[in-house]
Amino acid sequence: MTSFVLDSSVALAWVLPDESNADADIVMSRLTQTRAMVPALWSLEIGNALLTASRRTQIEAGKVRDLLSVLYSLPIDFEGAPDREALLRTLMLAEQRELTMYDASHLELATRRKLPIATFDSRLRAAACAVGVDLLP
């Protein structure tokens, strides 16, 4: 059973050096008991962040594939590509809450599925509160 929407900011805190924190650990402990859900673009977002970290020598170039494997081994459900209605709701949230479409896609998913969201992004957290989506941790 899926119990929350996972933003890439939290997942990246699990695998990037110097990003680890107690709140990320709390979300990880929850993930040991349940499943998370992510929008379709999550993979590209995670992949791009790890590639960027590698290019900036924050992580070794050869570690990108290993870290992707670690994240893909977690109990995460991937939502398919958004239909027209979900895309329009995402656009509306992005416009109203001044979010990127990427962040708004997480919020739309959490809203539609009536799930809390785990994120460290301050804008996304504020938008979630504004529309009545619970936050983790």
ZIWO-V127514 format. One line per field, one symbol per residue. ss: DSSP state (H for helix, E for strand, - for the rest). Layout:
ss = ???
This chain:
ss = -EEEEE-HHHHHHHH------HHHHHHHHHH---EEEE---HHHHHHHHHHHHHH-------HHHHHHHHHH---EEE-----HHHHHHHHHHHHHH---HHHHHHHHHHHHH--EEE---HHHHHHHHH----EE-
